[in-house]
Amino acid sequence: MASSAFATLMPGQFVRMTNKPEWGLGQIQSVVDARATVNFEHAGKILVNLNLASLEIVEDEQPLA
């Protein structure tokens, strides 16, 4: 993900980690510079370095239970 794409990530959005699909759906908690804190349904809260990992924004997904 290019650094300009970081600006498109916002708290509340639902995402998936492209190289860790087993983590399930995640919801962005915060984004600071190139780091996002994401709460994944099967992995818990993870600090993601956006320079090293790619998050895919998920549209039309149900909120986490």
Residue pairs with C-beta under 8 A, 6 or more apart in sequence:
1 50
1 54
1 55
3 34
3 50
3 51
6 31
6 33
6 34
6 50
8 57
9 15
9 28
9 31
9 36
9 50
9 55
9 57
10 28
10 31
11 28
11 29
11 30
11 31
12 27
12 28
13 27
13 28
13 57
14 25
14 26
14 27
14 28
14 57
14 58
14 61
14 63
15 25
15 26
15 27
15 28
15 38
15 55
15 56
15 57
15 58
16 23
16 24
16 25
16 26
16 55
16 56
16 58
17 23
17 26
17 38
17 40
17 46
17 48
17 53
17 54
17 55
17 56
18 53
18 54
18 55
18 56
19 53
19 54
20 43
22 42
22 43
23 40
23 41
23 42
23 43
23 46
24 40
24 41
24 42
24 43
25 40
25 41
25 58
25 61
25 64
26 38
26 39
26 40
26 41
26 43
26 46
26 55
27 38
27 39
27 63
27 64
28 36
28 37
28 38
28 55
29 36
29 37
29 38
29 39
29 45
30 36
30 37
31 37
34 49
34 50
34 51
35 47
35 48
35 49
35 50
36 47
36 48
36 50
36 55
37 45
37 46
37 47
37 48
38 45
38 46
38 48
38 55
39 45
39 46
39 64
40 46
41 64
48 55
